[in-house]
């Protein structure tokens, strides 16, 4: 019996090693927190976050953040790019939740955590890759500013804790699901008519496309203009063929909608 049990435990251990080897970093604890505390709306087009639930299990969140902080630059650089980008997206989202918890429940917007002279995104709260960083640095330097990644879909993955943001996914990004999950988040966001829609002859889009327009025009998948990118996803915005043709000819009047900075908290 003893030998049989030892053999069984060995097999289980080997199976676990195989599972963990599929990705450079194990984000399963973050995935568990997301599953428990992120509630999808309208089929995933939006989400509400149970910040009280995160607060109640803040020890688990901090344990995950501590694990992220232990990864050094050399180790990170040795990973495949998909694992790197998944790690950075999860880091941004997890640290954003932690930032909200520093004042929870006494805030109505992430902007309440800023001041006249400093935005919440400029606070050096993130310990990552051997340095103390701000959320701005994670997004704009490590992700957008790096020549390693050229994928505008990251704007539908990083979450700023606001209603105007794309939904916070209720699962963690991993190297092996990165492309499929980025694509899903992009399609769901574009399908949300409260943030992207055709209004008469005018195409009304989220301000994300105004603020980060250059990222959609850097040649990802051959798209050199915002119109090219939107045309590729025209079906998700329910755009008729005439509008898609107009997009292809750069003859669409685009208006950017106001952004809702209210906290994306559970009602």
KETOR-671561 format. One record per residue (C-alpha): chain; residue number from 1; x, y, z; residue in three letters. Coordinates in Angstrom, 3 decimals. Each point is the difference from the previous one (the first is absolute). Layout:
N
<vomar = A, dose = NUM, c1 = X, c2 = Y, c3 = Z, doke = ALA>
...
***
This chain:
267
<vomar = A, dose = 1, c1 = 0.000, c2 = 0.000, c3 = 0.000, doke = UNK>
<vomar = A, dose = 2, c1 = 2.791, c2 = 2.418, c3 = 0.939, doke = UNK>
<vomar = A, dose = 3, c1 = 1.838, c2 = -0.540, c3 = -3.286, doke = UNK>
<vomar = A, dose = 4, c1 = -3.248, c2 = 0.418, c3 = -1.931, doke = UNK>
<vomar = A, dose = 5, c1 = -0.684, c2 = 3.339, c3 = 1.702, doke = UNK>
<vomar = A, dose = 6, c1 = 3.533, c2 = 1.212, c3 = -0.701, doke = UNK>
<vomar = A, dose = 7, c1 = -0.439, c2 = -0.900, c3 = -3.658, doke = UNK>
<vomar = A, dose = 8, c1 = -3.344, c2 = 1.824, c3 = -0.132, doke = UNK>
<vomar = A, dose = 9, c1 = 1.450, c2 = 3.162, c3 = 1.559, doke = UNK>
<vomar = A, dose = 10, c1 = 2.910, c2 = -0.146, c3 = -2.449, doke = UNK>
<vomar = A, dose = 11, c1 = -2.402, c2 = -0.183, c3 = -2.948, doke = UNK>
<vomar = A, dose = 12, c1 = -2.055, c2 = 2.901, c3 = 1.354, doke = UNK>
<vomar = A, dose = 13, c1 = 3.175, c2 = 2.013, c3 = 0.486, doke = UNK>
<vomar = A, dose = 14, c1 = 1.120, c2 = -0.672, c3 = -3.562, doke = UNK>
<vomar = A, dose = 15, c1 = -3.408, c2 = 0.988, c3 = -1.359, doke = UNK>
<vomar = A, dose = 16, c1 = 0.104, c2 = 3.253, c3 = 1.971, doke = UNK>
<vomar = A, dose = 17, c1 = 3.465, c2 = 0.738, c3 = -1.331, doke = UNK>
<vomar = A, dose = 18, c1 = -1.239, c2 = -0.481, c3 = -3.563, doke = UNK>
<vomar = A, dose = 19, c1 = -2.942, c2 = 2.359, c3 = 0.593, doke = UNK>
<vomar = A, dose = 20, c1 = 2.215, c2 = 2.668, c3 = 1.575, doke = UNK>
<vomar = A, dose = 21, c1 = 2.563, c2 = -0.350, c3 = -2.786, doke = UNK>
<vomar = A, dose = 22, c1 = -2.568, c2 = 1.109, c3 = -2.564, doke = UNK>
<vomar = A, dose = 23, c1 = 0.407, c2 = 3.603, c3 = 1.176, doke = UNK>
<vomar = A, dose = 24, c1 = 3.047, c2 = 1.846, c3 = 1.259, doke = UNK>
<vomar = A, dose = 25, c1 = -1.848, c2 = 1.294, c3 = 3.073, doke = UNK>
<vomar = A, dose = 26, c1 = -2.921, c2 = -1.490, c3 = 1.878, doke = UNK>
<vomar = A, dose = 27, c1 = -2.814, c2 = 2.576, c3 = 0.276, doke = UNK>
<vomar = A, dose = 28, c1 = -2.538, c2 = -2.477, c3 = 1.394, doke = UNK>
<vomar = A, dose = 29, c1 = -0.383, c2 = 1.833, c3 = 3.323, doke = UNK>
<vomar = A, dose = 30, c1 = -0.888, c2 = 3.212, c3 = -1.845, doke = UNK>
<vomar = A, dose = 31, c1 = -2.351, c2 = -2.001, c3 = -2.195, doke = UNK>
<vomar = A, dose = 32, c1 = -1.766, c2 = -1.306, c3 = 3.118, doke = UNK>
<vomar = A, dose = 33, c1 = -0.427, c2 = 3.526, c3 = 1.376, doke = UNK>
<vomar = A, dose = 34, c1 = -1.420, c2 = 1.197, c3 = -3.320, doke = UNK>
<vomar = A, dose = 35, c1 = -2.420, c2 = -2.905, c3 = -0.201, doke = UNK>
<vomar = A, dose = 36, c1 = -1.279, c2 = 0.772, c3 = 3.484, doke = UNK>
<vomar = A, dose = 37, c1 = -0.205, c2 = 3.793, c3 = -0.229, doke = UNK>
<vomar = A, dose = 38, c1 = -0.627, c2 = 1.054, c3 = -3.616, doke = UNK>
<vomar = A, dose = 39, c1 = -3.579, c2 = -0.218, c3 = -1.221, doke = UNK>
<vomar = A, dose = 40, c1 = -0.608, c2 = 0.170, c3 = -3.738, doke = UNK>
<vomar = A, dose = 41, c1 = -2.883, c2 = 1.992, c3 = -1.463, doke = UNK>
<vomar = A, dose = 42, c1 = -1.662, c2 = -0.192, c3 = -3.414, doke = UNK>
<vomar = A, dose = 43, c1 = 1.821, c2 = -3.152, c3 = -0.968, doke = UNK>
<vomar = A, dose = 44, c1 = 3.372, c2 = 1.416, c3 = 1.005, doke = UNK>
<vomar = A, dose = 45, c1 = -0.258, c2 = 3.399, c3 = -1.694, doke = UNK>
<vomar = A, dose = 46, c1 = 0.420, c2 = 1.615, c3 = 3.422, doke = UNK>
<vomar = A, dose = 47, c1 = 0.852, c2 = -1.128, c3 = 3.490, doke = UNK>
<vomar = A, dose = 48, c1 = -0.513, c2 = 1.037, c3 = 3.606, doke = UNK>
<vomar = A, dose = 49, c1 = 2.660, c2 = -0.568, c3 = 2.623, doke = UNK>
<vomar = A, dose = 50, c1 = -0.769, c2 = -1.128, c3 = 3.535, doke = UNK>
<vomar = A, dose = 51, c1 = 2.652, c2 = 2.105, c3 = 1.711, doke = UNK>
<vomar = A, dose = 52, c1 = -1.316, c2 = -1.053, c3 = 3.399, doke = UNK>
<vomar = A, dose = 53, c1 = 0.626, c2 = -3.588, c3 = -0.999, doke = UNK>
<vomar = A, dose = 54, c1 = 3.570, c2 = 0.922, c3 = -0.951, doke = UNK>
<vomar = A, dose = 55, c1 = 0.344, c2 = 1.862, c3 = 3.310, doke = UNK>
<vomar = A, dose = 56, c1 = -1.194, c2 = -3.040, c3 = 1.928, doke = UNK>
<vomar = A, dose = 57, c1 = 2.673, c2 = -2.110, c3 = -1.704, doke = UNK>
<vomar = A, dose = 58, c1 = 2.679, c2 = 2.678, c3 = -0.193, doke = UNK>
<vomar = A, dose = 59, c1 = 2.566, c2 = -2.385, c3 = 1.445, doke = UNK>
<vomar = A, dose = 60, c1 = -0.268, c2 = -2.158, c3 = -3.131, doke = UNK>
<vomar = A, dose = 61, c1 = 0.289, c2 = 3.057, c3 = -2.228, doke = UNK>
<vomar = A, dose = 62, c1 = 3.099, c2 = 1.224, c3 = 1.839, doke = UNK>
<vomar = A, dose = 63, c1 = 1.518, c2 = -3.479, c3 = -0.177, doke = UNK>
<vomar = A, dose = 64, c1 = -0.454, c2 = 0.058, c3 = -3.781, doke = UNK>
<vomar = A, dose = 65, c1 = 1.504, c2 = 3.501, c3 = -0.260, doke = UNK>
<vomar = A, dose = 66, c1 = 2.982, c2 = -1.182, c3 = 2.041, doke = UNK>
<vomar = A, dose = 67, c1 = 0.514, c2 = -2.884, c3 = -2.429, doke = UNK>
<vomar = A, dose = 68, c1 = -0.091, c2 = 2.408, c3 = -2.931, doke = UNK>
<vomar = A, dose = 69, c1 = 2.612, c2 = 2.161, c3 = 1.721, doke = UNK>
<vomar = A, dose = 70, c1 = 2.427, c2 = -2.915, c3 = 0.329, doke = UNK>
<vomar = A, dose = 71, c1 = 0.420, c2 = -0.288, c3 = -3.776, doke = UNK>
<vomar = A, dose = 72, c1 = 3.176, c2 = 1.772, c3 = -1.085, doke = UNK>
<vomar = A, dose = 73, c1 = 0.774, c2 = 1.519, c3 = -3.385, doke = UNK>
<vomar = A, dose = 74, c1 = 2.288, c2 = -2.844, c3 = -1.094, doke = UNK>
<vomar = A, dose = 75, c1 = -2.645, c2 = -2.634, c3 = 0.701, doke = UNK>
<vomar = A, dose = 76, c1 = -2.689, c2 = 2.091, c3 = -1.687, doke = UNK>
<vomar = A, dose = 77, c1 = 2.147, c2 = 0.524, c3 = -3.101, doke = UNK>
<vomar = A, dose = 78, c1 = 0.469, c2 = -3.752, c3 = -0.346, doke = UNK>
<vomar = A, dose = 79, c1 = -3.735, c2 = -0.600, c3 = -0.437, doke = UNK>
<vomar = A, dose = 80, c1 = -1.899, c2 = -0.149, c3 = -3.310, doke = UNK>
<vomar = A, dose = 81, c1 = -1.569, c2 = 3.348, c3 = -0.888, doke = UNK>
<vomar = A, dose = 82, c1 = -3.549, c2 = -1.230, c3 = 0.612, doke = UNK>
<vomar = A, dose = 83, c1 = 0.915, c2 = -0.929, c3 = 3.565, doke = UNK>
<vomar = A, dose = 84, c1 = 1.674, c2 = 3.375, c3 = 0.491, doke = UNK>
<vomar = A, dose = 85, c1 = -3.014, c2 = 1.947, c3 = -1.188, doke = UNK>
<vomar = A, dose = 86, c1 = -2.438, c2 = -2.113, c3 = 2.024, doke = UNK>
<vomar = A, dose = 87, c1 = 2.145, c2 = 0.631, c3 = 3.086, doke = UNK>
<vomar = A, dose = 88, c1 = -0.041, c2 = 3.776, c3 = -0.556, doke = UNK>
<vomar = A, dose = 89, c1 = -3.758, c2 = 0.162, c3 = -0.651, doke = UNK>
<vomar = A, dose = 90, c1 = -0.783, c2 = -2.022, c3 = 3.129, doke = UNK>
<vomar = A, dose = 91, c1 = 2.426, c2 = 2.105, c3 = 2.021, doke = UNK>
<vomar = A, dose = 92, c1 = -1.691, c2 = 3.199, c3 = -1.117, doke = UNK>
<vomar = A, dose = 93, c1 = -3.482, c2 = -1.282, c3 = 0.783, doke = UNK>
<vomar = A, dose = 94, c1 = 0.892, c2 = -1.537, c3 = 3.358, doke = UNK>
<vomar = A, dose = 95, c1 = 1.825, c2 = 3.119, c3 = 1.164, doke = UNK>
<vomar = A, dose = 96, c1 = -2.946, c2 = 2.139, c3 = -1.112, doke = UNK>
<vomar = A, dose = 97, c1 = -2.278, c2 = -2.046, c3 = 2.254, doke = UNK>
<vomar = A, dose = 98, c1 = 2.497, c2 = 0.390, c3 = 2.843, doke = UNK>
<vomar = A, dose = 99, c1 = 0.067, c2 = 3.774, c3 = -0.584, doke = UNK>
<vomar = A, dose = 100, c1 = -3.805, c2 = 0.164, c3 = 0.254, doke = UNK>
<vomar = A, dose = 101, c1 = 0.123, c2 = -1.974, c3 = 3.246, doke = UNK>
<vomar = A, dose = 102, c1 = 2.268, c2 = 2.605, c3 = 1.616, doke = UNK>
<vomar = A, dose = 103, c1 = -3.067, c2 = 2.267, c3 = 0.324, doke = UNK>
<vomar = A, dose = 104, c1 = -2.869, c2 = -2.459, c3 = -0.362, doke = UNK>
<vomar = A, dose = 105, c1 = -2.901, c2 = 0.523, c3 = 0.590, doke = UNK>
<vomar = A, dose = 106, c1 = 0.417, c2 = 3.767, c3 = 0.272, doke = UNK>
<vomar = A, dose = 107, c1 = 0.351, c2 = 0.848, c3 = -3.690, doke = UNK>
<vomar = A, dose = 108, c1 = -2.214, c2 = 0.343, c3 = -3.046, doke = UNK>
<vomar = A, dose = 109, c1 = 2.710, c2 = 0.082, c3 = -2.652, doke = UNK>
<vomar = A, dose = 110, c1 = 3.638, c2 = -0.958, c3 = -0.372, doke = UNK>
<vomar = A, dose = 111, c1 = 0.599, c2 = 3.697, c3 = -0.570, doke = UNK>
<vomar = A, dose = 112, c1 = -0.822, c2 = 0.570, c3 = 3.679, doke = UNK>
<vomar = A, dose = 113, c1 = 3.402, c2 = -1.538, c3 = 0.716, doke = UNK>
<vomar = A, dose = 114, c1 = 1.802, c2 = 2.780, c3 = -1.836, doke = UNK>
<vomar = A, dose = 115, c1 = 0.625, c2 = 3.621, c3 = 0.888, doke = UNK>
<vomar = A, dose = 116, c1 = 0.336, c2 = 3.363, c3 = -1.704, doke = UNK>
<vomar = A, dose = 117, c1 = 3.653, c2 = -0.733, c3 = -0.727, doke = UNK>
<vomar = A, dose = 118, c1 = 0.048, c2 = -3.776, c3 = -0.394, doke = UNK>
<vomar = A, dose = 119, c1 = -2.209, c2 = -2.552, c3 = -1.718, doke = UNK>
<vomar = A, dose = 120, c1 = -0.682, c2 = -3.417, c3 = 1.562, doke = UNK>
<vomar = A, dose = 121, c1 = 1.838, c2 = -1.575, c3 = -2.923, doke = UNK>
<vomar = A, dose = 122, c1 = 3.218, c2 = 1.867, c3 = 0.802, doke = UNK>
<vomar = A, dose = 123, c1 = 0.323, c2 = -1.353, c3 = 3.552, doke = UNK>
<vomar = A, dose = 124, c1 = 3.013, c2 = -2.282, c3 = 0.506, doke = UNK>
<vomar = A, dose = 125, c1 = -1.932, c2 = -2.910, c3 = 1.474, doke = UNK>
<vomar = A, dose = 126, c1 = 1.009, c2 = -2.892, c3 = -2.271, doke = UNK>
<vomar = A, dose = 127, c1 = 3.006, c2 = -2.162, c3 = 0.839, doke = UNK>
<vomar = A, dose = 128, c1 = 0.847, c2 = -1.662, c3 = -3.288, doke = UNK>
<vomar = A, dose = 129, c1 = 3.145, c2 = -1.270, c3 = -1.723, doke = UNK>
<vomar = A, dose = 130, c1 = 2.265, c2 = 1.316, c3 = 2.705, doke = UNK>
<vomar = A, dose = 131, c1 = -1.348, c2 = 3.546, c3 = 0.152, doke = UNK>
<vomar = A, dose = 132, c1 = -2.697, c2 = 2.062, c3 = 1.652, doke = UNK>
<vomar = A, dose = 133, c1 = -2.258, c2 = 1.147, c3 = -2.802, doke = UNK>
<vomar = A, dose = 134, c1 = -3.276, c2 = 1.763, c3 = -0.698, doke = UNK>
<vomar = A, dose = 135, c1 = -2.930, c2 = -1.438, c3 = -1.898, doke = UNK>
<vomar = A, dose = 136, c1 = 0.837, c2 = 2.488, c3 = -2.750, doke = UNK>
<vomar = A, dose = 137, c1 = 3.457, c2 = -1.538, c3 = -0.296, doke = UNK>
<vomar = A, dose = 138, c1 = -1.425, c2 = -3.503, c3 = -0.246, doke = UNK>
<vomar = A, dose = 139, c1 = -2.421, c2 = 0.976, c3 = -2.763, doke = UNK>
<vomar = A, dose = 140, c1 = 1.843, c2 = 2.690, c3 = -1.919, doke = UNK>
<vomar = A, dose = 141, c1 = 3.624, c2 = -1.058, c3 = 0.464, doke = UNK>
<vomar = A, dose = 142, c1 = 0.065, c2 = -3.767, c3 = 0.515, doke = UNK>
<vomar = A, dose = 143, c1 = -2.950, c2 = -0.848, c3 = -2.278, doke = UNK>
<vomar = A, dose = 144, c1 = -0.666, c2 = 2.784, c3 = -2.501, doke = UNK>
<vomar = A, dose = 145, c1 = 3.481, c2 = 1.480, c3 = 0.031, doke = UNK>
<vomar = A, dose = 146, c1 = 1.780, c2 = -3.273, c3 = -0.552, doke = UNK>
<vomar = A, dose = 147, c1 = 0.936, c2 = -1.086, c3 = -3.493, doke = UNK>
<vomar = A, dose = 148, c1 = -0.750, c2 = -3.571, c3 = 1.043, doke = UNK>
<vomar = A, dose = 149, c1 = -3.758, c2 = 0.314, c3 = -0.335, doke = UNK>
<vomar = A, dose = 150, c1 = -2.043, c2 = 1.679, c3 = -2.684, doke = UNK>
<vomar = A, dose = 151, c1 = -3.538, c2 = -1.020, c3 = 0.813, doke = UNK>
<vomar = A, dose = 152, c1 = -2.667, c2 = 2.699, c3 = 0.412, doke = UNK>
<vomar = A, dose = 153, c1 = -2.355, c2 = -2.558, c3 = 1.513, doke = UNK>
<vomar = A, dose = 154, c1 = 1.775, c2 = 0.535, c3 = 3.321, doke = UNK>
<vomar = A, dose = 155, c1 = -2.293, c2 = 3.031, c3 = 0.429, doke = UNK>
<vomar = A, dose = 156, c1 = -2.896, c2 = -2.428, c3 = 0.447, doke = UNK>
<vomar = A, dose = 157, c1 = 1.931, c2 = -2.016, c3 = 2.586, doke = UNK>
<vomar = A, dose = 158, c1 = 1.525, c2 = 2.498, c3 = 2.443, doke = UNK>
<vomar = A, dose = 159, c1 = -2.726, c2 = 1.310, c3 = 2.282, doke = UNK>
<vomar = A, dose = 160, c1 = -0.146, c2 = 3.414, c3 = 1.684, doke = UNK>
<vomar = A, dose = 161, c1 = -2.788, c2 = -0.924, c3 = 2.455, doke = UNK>
<vomar = A, dose = 162, c1 = -2.545, c2 = 2.203, c3 = -1.773, doke = UNK>
<vomar = A, dose = 163, c1 = -3.340, c2 = -0.574, c3 = -1.716, doke = UNK>
<vomar = A, dose = 164, c1 = 1.369, c2 = 1.508, c3 = -3.201, doke = UNK>
<vomar = A, dose = 165, c1 = 2.760, c2 = -2.614, c3 = -0.121, doke = UNK>
<vomar = A, dose = 166, c1 = -0.273, c2 = -3.245, c3 = -1.885, doke = UNK>
<vomar = A, dose = 167, c1 = -1.161, c2 = -2.800, c3 = 2.270, doke = UNK>
<vomar = A, dose = 168, c1 = 2.442, c2 = -1.459, c3 = 2.474, doke = UNK>
<vomar = A, dose = 169, c1 = 0.203, c2 = -3.603, c3 = -1.167, doke = UNK>
<vomar = A, dose = 170, c1 = -1.018, c2 = -2.549, c3 = 2.606, doke = UNK>
<vomar = A, dose = 171, c1 = 2.985, c2 = -2.170, c3 = -0.853, doke = UNK>
<vomar = A, dose = 172, c1 = 3.736, c2 = 0.589, c3 = 0.095, doke = UNK>
<vomar = A, dose = 173, c1 = 2.073, c2 = 0.480, c3 = -3.116, doke = UNK>
<vomar = A, dose = 174, c1 = 2.545, c2 = -2.747, c3 = -0.581, doke = UNK>
<vomar = A, dose = 175, c1 = 2.485, c2 = -0.589, c3 = -2.768, doke = UNK>
<vomar = A, dose = 176, c1 = -2.116, c2 = -2.747, c3 = -1.495, doke = UNK>
<vomar = A, dose = 177, c1 = -3.279, c2 = 1.955, c3 = -0.008, doke = UNK>
<vomar = A, dose = 178, c1 = 1.341, c2 = 3.494, c3 = -0.715, doke = UNK>
<vomar = A, dose = 179, c1 = -0.987, c2 = 0.342, c3 = -3.647, doke = UNK>
<vomar = A, dose = 180, c1 = -3.443, c2 = -1.572, c3 = 0.356, doke = UNK>
<vomar = A, dose = 181, c1 = -0.863, c2 = 1.998, c3 = 3.135, doke = UNK>
<vomar = A, dose = 182, c1 = 1.232, c2 = 3.281, c3 = -1.502, doke = UNK>
<vomar = A, dose = 183, c1 = -2.160, c2 = -0.677, c3 = -3.039, doke = UNK>
<vomar = A, dose = 184, c1 = -3.049, c2 = -0.842, c3 = 2.112, doke = UNK>
<vomar = A, dose = 185, c1 = 0.396, c2 = 3.148, c3 = 2.119, doke = UNK>
<vomar = A, dose = 186, c1 = 0.341, c2 = 2.127, c3 = -3.133, doke = UNK>
<vomar = A, dose = 187, c1 = -3.096, c2 = -1.439, c3 = -1.637, doke = UNK>
<vomar = A, dose = 188, c1 = -2.079, c2 = 0.339, c3 = 3.180, doke = UNK>
<vomar = A, dose = 189, c1 = 1.014, c2 = 3.623, c3 = 0.521, doke = UNK>
<vomar = A, dose = 190, c1 = -0.754, c2 = 0.981, c3 = -3.572, doke = UNK>
<vomar = A, dose = 191, c1 = -3.382, c2 = -1.746, c3 = 0.198, doke = UNK>
<vomar = A, dose = 192, c1 = -1.036, c2 = 2.171, c3 = 2.958, doke = UNK>
<vomar = A, dose = 193, c1 = -2.293, c2 = 2.609, c3 = -1.557, doke = UNK>
<vomar = A, dose = 194, c1 = 0.276, c2 = 2.235, c3 = 3.051, doke = UNK>
<vomar = A, dose = 195, c1 = 3.629, c2 = 0.614, c3 = -0.944, doke = UNK>
<vomar = A, dose = 196, c1 = 0.199, c2 = -0.618, c3 = -3.755, doke = UNK>
<vomar = A, dose = 197, c1 = -2.891, c2 = 0.519, c3 = -2.404, doke = UNK>
<vomar = A, dose = 198, c1 = -1.286, c2 = 1.471, c3 = -3.226, doke = UNK>
<vomar = A, dose = 199, c1 = -2.202, c2 = 3.042, c3 = 0.613, doke = UNK>
<vomar = A, dose = 200, c1 = -1.555, c2 = 1.072, c3 = -3.263, doke = UNK>
<vomar = A, dose = 201, c1 = 2.950, c2 = 0.646, c3 = -2.309, doke = UNK>
<vomar = A, dose = 202, c1 = 2.443, c2 = 0.541, c3 = 2.849, doke = UNK>
<vomar = A, dose = 203, c1 = 2.132, c2 = -2.754, c3 = 1.490, doke = UNK>
<vomar = A, dose = 204, c1 = 0.236, c2 = 0.521, c3 = 3.764, doke = UNK>
<vomar = A, dose = 205, c1 = 2.952, c2 = -1.720, c3 = 1.668, doke = UNK>
<vomar = A, dose = 206, c1 = 1.519, c2 = -0.229, c3 = 3.454, doke = UNK>
<vomar = A, dose = 207, c1 = 2.561, c2 = 2.660, c3 = 0.868, doke = UNK>
<vomar = A, dose = 208, c1 = 2.539, c2 = -2.822, c3 = 0.253, doke = UNK>
<vomar = A, dose = 209, c1 = 0.274, c2 = 0.246, c3 = -3.778, doke = UNK>
<vomar = A, dose = 210, c1 = 0.749, c2 = 3.718, c3 = 0.252, doke = UNK>
<vomar = A, dose = 211, c1 = 2.547, c2 = -0.214, c3 = 2.818, doke = UNK>
<vomar = A, dose = 212, c1 = 1.901, c2 = -2.932, c3 = -1.490, doke = UNK>
<vomar = A, dose = 213, c1 = -0.735, c2 = 0.428, c3 = -3.677, doke = UNK>
<vomar = A, dose = 214, c1 = 3.674, c2 = -0.356, c3 = -0.909, doke = UNK>
<vomar = A, dose = 215, c1 = 0.037, c2 = -3.546, c3 = 1.410, doke = UNK>
<vomar = A, dose = 216, c1 = -2.681, c2 = -1.035, c3 = -2.493, doke = UNK>
<vomar = A, dose = 217, c1 = 2.022, c2 = 1.460, c3 = -2.867, doke = UNK>
<vomar = A, dose = 218, c1 = 3.357, c2 = -1.733, c3 = 0.508, doke = UNK>
<vomar = A, dose = 219, c1 = -0.580, c2 = -2.777, c3 = -2.495, doke = UNK>
<vomar = A, dose = 220, c1 = -1.341, c2 = -2.739, c3 = 2.253, doke = UNK>
<vomar = A, dose = 221, c1 = -1.370, c2 = -2.667, c3 = -2.390, doke = UNK>
<vomar = A, dose = 222, c1 = 0.632, c2 = 2.503, c3 = -2.797, doke = UNK>
<vomar = A, dose = 223, c1 = -2.374, c2 = 2.666, c3 = 1.355, doke = UNK>
<vomar = A, dose = 224, c1 = 1.504, c2 = 3.455, c3 = -0.494, doke = UNK>
<vomar = A, dose = 225, c1 = -2.984, c2 = 2.076, c3 = 1.071, doke = UNK>
<vomar = A, dose = 226, c1 = -2.720, c2 = -0.015, c3 = 2.630, doke = UNK>
<vomar = A, dose = 227, c1 = -2.518, c2 = -0.404, c3 = -2.810, doke = UNK>
<vomar = A, dose = 228, c1 = 1.747, c2 = -3.203, c3 = -1.121, doke = UNK>
<vomar = A, dose = 229, c1 = -0.155, c2 = -1.429, c3 = 3.505, doke = UNK>
<vomar = A, dose = 230, c1 = -3.688, c2 = 0.847, c3 = 0.474, doke = UNK>
<vomar = A, dose = 231, c1 = -0.859, c2 = -1.327, c3 = -3.455, doke = UNK>
<vomar = A, dose = 232, c1 = 1.475, c2 = -3.358, c3 = 0.966, doke = UNK>
<vomar = A, dose = 233, c1 = -2.418, c2 = -0.170, c3 = 2.959, doke = UNK>
<vomar = A, dose = 234, c1 = -2.951, c2 = 1.629, c3 = -1.767, doke = UNK>
<vomar = A, dose = 235, c1 = -2.282, c2 = -2.975, c3 = 0.574, doke = UNK>
<vomar = A, dose = 236, c1 = 0.341, c2 = 0.282, c3 = 3.774, doke = UNK>
<vomar = A, dose = 237, c1 = -1.176, c2 = 3.620, c3 = -0.091, doke = UNK>
<vomar = A, dose = 238, c1 = -2.797, c2 = -1.090, c3 = -2.368, doke = UNK>
<vomar = A, dose = 239, c1 = 1.185, c2 = 2.374, c3 = -2.712, doke = UNK>
<vomar = A, dose = 240, c1 = -1.747, c2 = -0.334, c3 = -3.376, doke = UNK>
<vomar = A, dose = 241, c1 = 2.062, c2 = -0.681, c3 = -3.100, doke = UNK>
<vomar = A, dose = 242, c1 = -0.244, c2 = 3.625, c3 = -1.154, doke = UNK>
<vomar = A, dose = 243, c1 = 1.689, c2 = 1.189, c3 = 3.205, doke = UNK>
<vomar = A, dose = 244, c1 = 2.688, c2 = -2.659, c3 = -0.297, doke = UNK>
<vomar = A, dose = 245, c1 = 0.663, c2 = 1.186, c3 = -3.544, doke = UNK>
<vomar = A, dose = 246, c1 = 0.175, c2 = 3.578, c3 = 1.227, doke = UNK>
<vomar = A, dose = 247, c1 = 2.472, c2 = -1.063, c3 = 2.682, doke = UNK>
<vomar = A, dose = 248, c1 = 2.147, c2 = -1.699, c3 = -2.617, doke = UNK>
<vomar = A, dose = 249, c1 = -0.032, c2 = 3.270, c3 = -1.964, doke = UNK>
<vomar = A, dose = 250, c1 = 0.701, c2 = 2.108, c3 = 3.143, doke = UNK>
<vomar = A, dose = 251, c1 = -3.292, c2 = 1.868, c3 = -0.469, doke = UNK>
<vomar = A, dose = 252, c1 = -1.746, c2 = -0.555, c3 = 3.322, doke = UNK>
<vomar = A, dose = 253, c1 = -0.781, c2 = 2.774, c3 = 2.454, doke = UNK>
<vomar = A, dose = 254, c1 = 1.255, c2 = -1.229, c3 = 3.403, doke = UNK>
<vomar = A, dose = 255, c1 = -1.014, c2 = 1.465, c3 = 3.339, doke = UNK>
<vomar = A, dose = 256, c1 = 1.621, c2 = -1.054, c3 = 3.264, doke = UNK>
<vomar = A, dose = 257, c1 = -2.338, c2 = -0.495, c3 = 2.940, doke = UNK>
<vomar = A, dose = 258, c1 = 0.471, c2 = 1.354, c3 = 3.506, doke = UNK>
<vomar = A, dose = 259, c1 = 1.665, c2 = -2.431, c3 = 2.403, doke = UNK>
<vomar = A, dose = 260, c1 = -1.745, c2 = -1.174, c3 = 3.159, doke = UNK>
<vomar = A, dose = 261, c1 = 2.520, c2 = 0.043, c3 = 2.866, doke = UNK>
<vomar = A, dose = 262, c1 = -2.450, c2 = -1.336, c3 = 2.618, doke = UNK>
<vomar = A, dose = 263, c1 = 1.321, c2 = -3.037, c3 = 1.857, doke = UNK>
<vomar = A, dose = 264, c1 = -0.892, c2 = -3.321, c3 = -1.599, doke = UNK>
<vomar = A, dose = 265, c1 = -1.162, c2 = -1.362, c3 = 3.332, doke = UNK>
<vomar = A, dose = 266, c1 = -2.606, c2 = -2.655, c3 = 0.640, doke = UNK>
<vomar = A, dose = 267, c1 = -3.435, c2 = 1.549, c3 = 0.512, doke = UNK>
***
